[in-house]
């Protein structure tokens, strides 16, 4: 099948892994500081927050702290009850698909089982996205995949460039699926993938270029089944490489 042309659509770019909560100034600082205290274990599940102490520690007003708590409440991290106060909710209630929650968890040091869960998520999404991409990819999509492969080949063992190239490839692939929900999954997959790559590149690892190129080749050929299985092979390698 010949690729379609999508005019006026630039190649996909990797989502910025360090994008943060959009608040500003002291409000943003309060949100970030309080969130990290939850994720680094300073406050555990069920713990009640000492609001006066937090105001002193963070050097913020009651209004600023109240607004910060509203942000974290919306993300499922905290809640408030009469006679109990503001407390940390169980982890099962946290919105782990929220990009800020994901970033805070990675910044605090995600455990190994986090990446095992991520790999299971990727195995359920990315092979299907690759199969769709084989049917729906545009000229721009193919150009984005090619650019990512070229960057991967040119990284010359530079871990920063290698991580960027990998993120660009998977962003381009999810976008090429033509499915808006798969494309949005880059907000979850890419930041976690970047952190996983950083860990992998501190250890010996397999050359990622051939398996990525195999996926792109099957997408370009319009081979949906081949693209599906090529992506599974890529994810199998990712599982072997993770320290």
Helices and strands as residue ranges (DSSP letters): H 25-39, H 51-58, H 62-74, E 78-81, E 85-88, G 91-93, H 99-108, H 112-136, H 139-153, H 159-176, H 180-184, H 186-200, H 209-220, H 224-241
